Amino acid sequence: MEFGLQYNIHVTKNEIRESGLKILGAEYRELPFAGSAPVIRIGCFELEAALLEGALDELHMSGVKYLVIETIGLREAFEAERLKRILVKHAPILQEKEIGVCIENGYVVERERVYRGVLSDGGTLARFVDELNEKSGTEIFRAAFNVGCAELLLLRVSEHARALGKRTKVIYISENDGRDDLRQFPFTFTFLKGAPLVNWYRFTGYYMRENPDVFCIGDIKGTFAACPKELGRTYLNLFAAICNEWEYHSKTPERLADRSRKLILFGAGEMLFYYMKEWGKQYPPAFAVDNNSALWGKKVHGVKVESPEKILEIPEEERNVVICNLQYLEEIKSQLEGMGVNAERYRRDYFDR
């Protein structure tokens, strides 16, 4: 998974770079200002004119990997069919220039109210993408999942994600209040009518586990537009911290899959149960350790528990120690550092199903 930001005029490219973030996306009309971004988004009603004006040459020269087709305002089936014809017609040259096309879920506004468009639902969008590939005889068409658009329509984002499956190559991260396309910082609208809008742990965890080959782009220009510039820099750093957190945990399956070293879990409590439930068959630990001496020599959730000192019996280059305890995470980290043991962290929040 690759994490970064959608270009917007409210923060400079230097400020973005200083925060440690990358510009991963931009709007087509902003392409000259955004520099080289691998993902460019264009409105479905602008697409045909742009193609006729040589947009594909420009995108190819800029090194664009994916062209995202925004479908906001696409309300009628005949409009979707027309879009399909345009894309199928240009599929050969898109393939030649190695530009993938991602169709984005959208919405429709009528009389200041938000409604579902023809490509708002994950299942419908998945079928549209499959039909594009079938009719064009290519595999260049994929999906882009705009979380904020799904929130506007009060759709279950987890169901949308599963419906699109591995078709998704671009995710736009933002939050909305169920009424307006505000494009706010993630975790802004935690609840709506008593229910969580997005469980970001499980949402990102789904892609970490099932579809890690995606661009995750923070499309949060509404936050930057609404706050003073000094606070905007703070938001950049906050978003960079979130991306670092997500990127770290996105490598969990990769770390667990390292068969060259023995997997040792520190912690024999509740989180060990959830680890074994999710990963036990695929990546079984050699053993677990715990500071509770009453557990030593016993099996907990099918795993033998040893003293932490047992870790030192395994040569450093042959051990893969993972802390499986959030409640005492800092204490365990300090304990292991004192023993000269490097360890990774595991969070069940991302991987509970």
C-alpha positions as CSV (number, residue, x, y, z in Angstrom):
1,M,0.0,0.0,0.0
2,E,1.3,3.5,-0.9
3,F,0.0,6.5,1.1
4,G,0.1,10.1,0.1
5,L,-1.9,13.3,-0.6
6,Q,-4.2,14.7,-3.2
7,Y,-2.7,18.0,-4.5
8,N,-4.6,21.1,-3.6
9,I,-3.8,24.8,-3.7
10,H,-4.1,25.4,0.1
11,V,-0.7,23.8,0.9
12,T,2.5,24.1,-1.1
13,K,4.5,21.3,-2.6
14,N,7.4,22.2,-0.3
15,E,5.2,22.0,2.8
16,I,3.9,18.6,1.7
17,R,7.5,17.3,1.1
18,E,8.6,18.7,4.5
19,S,5.9,16.7,6.2
20,G,7.3,13.5,4.7
21,L,4.2,13.0,2.5
22,K,4.1,12.4,-1.3
23,I,1.7,13.9,-3.8
24,L,0.1,10.8,-5.2
25,G,-3.0,12.4,-6.9
26,A,-4.2,15.5,-8.6
27,E,-7.1,16.8,-10.7
28,Y,-6.5,16.8,-14.5
29,R,-6.9,20.6,-14.7
30,E,-4.2,20.9,-12.0
31,L,-1.7,18.7,-13.7
32,P,0.7,21.5,-14.7
33,F,0.9,22.7,-11.1
34,A,0.9,19.4,-9.2
35,G,4.1,18.0,-10.8
36,S,4.4,14.3,-11.4
37,A,1.6,12.5,-9.7
38,P,0.9,8.9,-10.5
39,V,-2.9,9.2,-10.3
40,I,-4.8,11.9,-12.2
41,R,-8.6,12.4,-11.8
42,I,-10.9,13.8,-14.4
43,G,-14.7,14.3,-14.5
44,C,-16.7,11.9,-16.7
45,F,-18.3,14.9,-18.5
46,E,-14.9,16.4,-19.2
47,L,-13.3,13.2,-20.5
48,E,-14.3,13.1,-24.1
49,A,-13.1,16.7,-24.8
50,A,-9.8,16.1,-23.0
51,L,-9.2,12.9,-25.0
52,L,-9.8,14.8,-28.3
53,E,-7.4,17.5,-27.2
54,G,-4.5,15.0,-26.7
55,A,-4.8,14.3,-23.0
56,L,-3.3,10.8,-23.3
57,D,-0.1,12.1,-24.7
58,E,0.2,14.6,-21.8
59,L,-0.6,11.9,-19.2
60,H,1.9,9.5,-20.8
61,M,4.7,12.2,-20.8
62,S,3.9,12.9,-17.1
63,G,4.4,9.3,-16.1
64,V,0.8,8.9,-15.0
65,K,-0.1,5.3,-13.9
66,Y,-3.8,5.6,-13.4
67,L,-6.5,7.9,-14.8
68,V,-9.4,8.1,-12.5
69,I,-12.9,8.9,-13.9
70,E,-15.0,10.8,-11.4
71,T,-18.7,10.0,-11.8
72,I,-20.3,12.7,-9.7
73,G,-23.5,13.8,-11.5
74,L,-23.7,10.5,-13.5
75,R,-27.4,9.8,-12.9
76,E,-28.8,8.0,-16.0
77,A,-28.0,4.6,-17.4
78,F,-27.6,6.0,-20.9
79,E,-24.9,8.3,-19.6
80,A,-23.0,5.4,-18.2
81,E,-23.3,3.6,-21.5
82,R,-22.0,6.6,-23.3
83,L,-19.0,6.7,-20.9
84,K,-18.5,3.0,-21.6
85,R,-18.4,3.5,-25.4
86,I,-15.8,6.3,-25.0
87,L,-13.5,4.3,-22.8
88,V,-13.8,1.1,-25.0
89,K,-13.0,3.2,-28.1
90,H,-9.8,4.6,-26.5
91,A,-8.8,1.4,-24.7
92,P,-6.1,0.4,-27.3
93,I,-4.2,3.6,-27.0
94,L,-4.6,3.6,-23.2
95,Q,-3.1,0.2,-23.1
96,E,-0.3,1.2,-25.5
97,K,0.6,4.1,-23.3
98,E,0.4,1.9,-20.2
99,I,-2.3,4.0,-18.5
100,G,-4.8,2.2,-16.3
101,V,-8.3,3.6,-15.9
102,C,-10.1,3.5,-12.6
103,I,-13.9,4.2,-12.4
104,E,-14.8,6.1,-9.2
105,N,-18.0,5.7,-7.3
106,G,-20.0,9.0,-7.2
107,Y,-23.3,10.6,-6.3
108,V,-25.9,13.0,-7.7
109,V,-27.1,16.3,-6.3
110,E,-30.7,17.4,-7.0
111,R,-32.4,20.3,-5.2
112,E,-29.6,20.4,-2.7
113,R,-30.1,16.8,-1.7
114,V,-27.7,13.9,-2.4
115,Y,-28.8,10.8,-4.2
116,R,-27.2,7.6,-5.5
117,G,-26.0,7.8,-9.1
118,V,-25.8,4.9,-11.5
119,L,-22.3,3.9,-10.3
120,S,-22.6,4.6,-6.6
121,D,-22.9,1.0,-5.4
122,G,-19.9,-1.3,-5.2
123,G,-21.7,-4.2,-7.0
124,T,-22.9,-2.1,-9.9
125,L,-19.5,-0.4,-10.2
126,A,-17.8,-3.8,-10.2
127,R,-20.0,-5.1,-13.0
128,F,-19.3,-1.9,-15.0
129,V,-15.5,-2.4,-14.7
130,D,-15.8,-6.0,-15.7
131,E,-17.9,-5.1,-18.8
132,L,-15.3,-2.5,-19.8
133,N,-12.5,-5.1,-19.7
134,E,-14.7,-7.6,-21.6
135,K,-15.8,-5.3,-24.3
136,S,-12.3,-3.8,-24.8
137,G,-10.5,-7.1,-24.6
138,T,-8.1,-5.6,-22.1
139,E,-7.4,-5.6,-18.4
140,I,-6.7,-1.9,-18.0
141,F,-9.9,-1.0,-16.2
142,R,-10.1,-0.9,-12.5
143,A,-12.0,0.8,-9.7
144,A,-11.4,3.8,-7.5
145,F,-13.1,3.9,-4.1
146,N,-14.0,7.3,-2.8
147,V,-14.7,6.8,0.9
148,G,-16.2,10.3,1.3
149,C,-18.7,9.7,-1.6
150,A,-19.8,6.5,0.0
151,E,-20.3,8.3,3.4
152,L,-22.5,11.0,1.7
153,L,-24.9,8.2,0.7
154,L,-24.6,6.4,4.1
155,L,-23.3,3.3,2.4
156,R,-21.5,0.6,4.3
157,V,-17.9,1.1,3.2
158,S,-16.9,-2.4,4.2
159,E,-19.5,-3.9,1.9
160,H,-18.5,-1.6,-1.0
161,A,-14.9,-2.6,-0.5
162,R,-15.7,-6.3,-0.6
163,A,-17.9,-5.9,-3.7
164,L,-15.1,-4.2,-5.6
165,G,-12.4,-6.7,-4.3
166,K,-9.1,-6.6,-6.1
167,R,-10.5,-4.4,-8.8
168,T,-9.7,-1.4,-6.6
169,K,-6.4,0.3,-7.3
170,V,-7.0,3.8,-5.9
171,I,-8.6,4.8,-2.6
172,Y,-9.6,8.4,-1.8
173,I,-9.5,9.0,1.9
174,S,-11.8,11.7,3.3
175,E,-14.8,12.1,5.6
176,N,-18.2,13.7,5.1
177,D,-21.2,14.3,7.4
178,G,-23.8,12.5,5.3
179,R,-25.0,15.8,3.8
180,D,-22.3,17.7,2.0
181,D,-19.1,16.8,0.2
182,L,-16.8,18.4,2.8
183,R,-13.6,16.3,2.2
184,Q,-12.5,16.5,5.7
185,F,-9.7,14.9,7.6
186,P,-10.2,11.2,8.5
187,F,-11.5,10.6,12.1
188,T,-13.4,13.9,11.9
189,F,-16.9,12.5,11.9
190,T,-16.6,9.6,14.2
191,F,-20.3,9.0,14.6
192,L,-23.5,9.8,12.7
193,K,-26.8,9.0,14.3
194,G,-25.1,6.8,16.9
195,A,-23.2,4.7,14.3
196,P,-19.6,4.9,13.3
197,L,-19.2,6.3,9.7
198,V,-15.9,4.5,9.0
199,N,-14.0,2.1,11.1
200,W,-10.7,3.1,9.7
201,Y,-8.8,0.2,11.4
202,R,-11.0,-2.4,9.7
203,F,-11.3,-0.5,6.5
204,T,-7.5,-0.2,5.9
205,G,-6.9,-3.6,7.4
206,Y,-9.1,-5.2,4.7
207,Y,-6.8,-3.8,2.1
208,M,-3.7,-4.7,4.1
209,R,-4.8,-8.3,4.1
210,E,-6.7,-8.7,0.8
211,N,-5.6,-6.1,-1.7
212,P,-2.4,-4.3,-0.7
213,D,-1.5,-3.1,-4.2
214,V,-3.4,0.2,-3.9
215,F,-2.7,3.9,-3.8
216,C,-4.3,5.5,-0.7
217,I,-4.7,9.2,-1.3
218,G,-5.9,11.8,1.3
219,D,-8.4,14.0,-0.5
220,I,-8.8,16.4,2.4
221,K,-8.8,19.8,0.7
222,G,-11.9,20.8,2.7
223,T,-9.9,20.7,5.9
224,F,-7.1,22.8,4.5
225,A,-9.5,25.3,3.0
226,A,-11.3,25.8,6.3
227,C,-8.4,26.3,8.7
228,P,-5.6,29.0,9.0
229,K,-2.5,28.2,7.1
230,E,-0.4,27.6,10.2
231,L,-2.9,25.0,11.4
232,G,-2.8,23.5,7.9
233,R,0.8,22.6,8.4
234,T,-0.2,20.8,11.6
235,Y,-2.8,18.9,9.8
236,L,-0.2,17.9,7.2
237,N,2.0,16.5,10.0
238,L,-1.0,14.7,11.6
239,F,-2.0,13.1,8.3
240,A,1.7,12.1,7.8
241,A,1.6,10.4,11.2
242,I,-1.6,8.5,10.2
243,C,0.0,7.4,6.9
244,N,3.1,6.2,8.8
245,E,0.9,4.2,11.2
246,W,-1.1,2.7,8.3
247,E,2.1,2.0,6.3
248,Y,3.7,0.2,9.2
249,H,0.7,-2.1,9.9
250,S,0.2,-2.7,6.2
251,K,3.5,-4.7,6.3
252,T,2.1,-7.0,9.0
253,P,1.3,-9.9,6.6
254,E,4.8,-9.5,5.1
255,R,6.5,-9.6,8.5
256,L,4.4,-12.6,9.6
257,A,5.2,-14.5,6.3
258,D,9.0,-14.5,6.9
259,R,9.6,-18.2,7.1
260,S,13.4,-17.7,7.6
261,R,12.9,-16.8,11.2
262,K,10.9,-18.2,14.1
263,L,7.8,-16.2,15.0
264,I,7.6,-15.5,18.7
265,L,4.6,-13.6,20.2
266,F,5.0,-11.6,23.4
267,G,1.7,-11.8,25.2
268,A,-0.6,-14.7,26.1
269,G,-3.8,-12.8,26.7
270,E,-6.9,-11.9,24.7
271,M,-4.9,-10.6,21.8
272,L,-3.2,-14.0,21.3
273,F,-6.7,-15.5,20.9
274,Y,-7.5,-13.0,18.2
275,Y,-4.1,-13.5,16.5
276,M,-4.6,-17.2,16.4
277,K,-8.2,-16.7,15.1
278,E,-6.9,-14.5,12.2
279,W,-3.4,-15.8,11.4
280,G,-2.9,-19.0,13.4
281,K,-3.3,-21.4,10.6
282,Q,-1.4,-19.3,8.0
283,Y,1.4,-18.1,10.3
284,P,1.6,-20.2,13.5
285,P,4.1,-18.9,16.1
286,A,6.9,-21.2,17.3
287,F,5.9,-20.2,20.9
288,A,4.6,-17.3,23.0
289,V,6.2,-15.6,26.0
290,D,4.5,-13.8,28.9
291,N,5.5,-12.2,32.1
292,N,2.9,-14.3,34.0
293,S,5.0,-17.2,35.4
294,A,1.8,-19.2,36.1
295,L,1.4,-19.7,32.3
296,W,4.9,-20.9,31.6
297,G,5.0,-24.4,30.2
298,K,1.3,-24.4,29.5
299,K,-0.6,-24.1,26.2
300,V,-2.8,-21.0,25.7
301,H,-5.1,-20.9,22.7
302,G,-3.0,-23.8,21.3
303,V,0.3,-22.1,21.7
304,K,3.0,-23.1,24.3
305,V,3.9,-20.2,26.6
306,E,7.4,-19.7,27.8
307,S,9.4,-17.2,30.0
308,P,10.6,-14.1,28.1
309,E,14.1,-15.3,28.7
310,K,13.4,-18.1,26.2
311,I,13.7,-15.5,23.4
312,L,17.4,-15.3,24.1
313,E,17.9,-18.9,23.3
314,I,17.1,-18.2,19.7
315,P,19.9,-16.5,17.8
316,E,19.0,-12.9,16.9
317,E,19.1,-13.5,13.2
318,E,16.7,-16.4,13.6
319,R,13.9,-14.7,15.6
320,N,10.9,-12.6,14.7
321,V,9.5,-11.2,17.9
322,V,6.1,-9.6,17.7
323,I,4.4,-7.8,20.6
324,C,0.9,-9.0,20.9
325,N,-0.3,-6.8,23.8
326,L,-1.5,-3.2,23.6
327,Q,-2.3,-2.6,27.3
328,Y,1.4,-2.9,28.3
329,L,3.0,-2.1,25.0
330,E,5.4,0.6,26.2
331,E,6.5,-1.5,29.2
332,I,7.1,-4.6,27.0
333,K,9.0,-2.5,24.5
334,S,11.3,-1.2,27.3
335,Q,11.7,-4.8,28.7
336,L,12.7,-6.2,25.3
337,E,15.1,-3.3,24.7
338,G,16.7,-4.0,28.0
339,M,17.2,-7.6,26.8
340,G,18.7,-6.4,23.5
341,V,15.7,-7.8,21.6
342,N,14.2,-6.0,18.6
343,A,10.4,-6.5,18.2
344,E,7.6,-5.5,15.9
345,R,4.0,-4.5,17.0
346,Y,0.7,-6.2,16.2
347,R,-2.7,-4.5,16.4
348,R,-5.8,-6.7,16.2
349,D,-7.9,-3.6,15.4
350,Y,-6.8,-3.8,11.7
351,F,-7.4,-7.5,11.2
352,D,-10.5,-8.5,13.3
353,R,-13.2,-9.6,10.9
